[in-house]
Amino acid sequence: MTKDFPRAAATAVAFSLMLAGSDYAHNAATPAPATPTAKTAPAKMAKPKTERTAASLECSKQADAKGLHGKERKKFRSECKAGAAKAN
């Protein structure tokens, strides 16, 4: 028993060093979490609100009165605003 103890102790120490070494290597290779940068920021940013012109508001009121929605409303407002721009 006394002759086997040093061999068992040496094996245990060597095994624990191997495990500790692999754990250290794994943790050392893992990069730290990245902090937010311009590259990771959302690509879409809110547009600043612009003032609506009187023609735009009037065309919206007319589209509301006609009950227009979706593509029809967009087309109507576009034509209405173009007509208002020509009138000026």
Summary of the structure (lengths in Angstrom):
residues: 88
radius of gyration: 36.5
end to end distance: 107.9
largest distance: 109.0
contacts: 145
relative contact order: 0.07
helix: 65%
strand: 0%
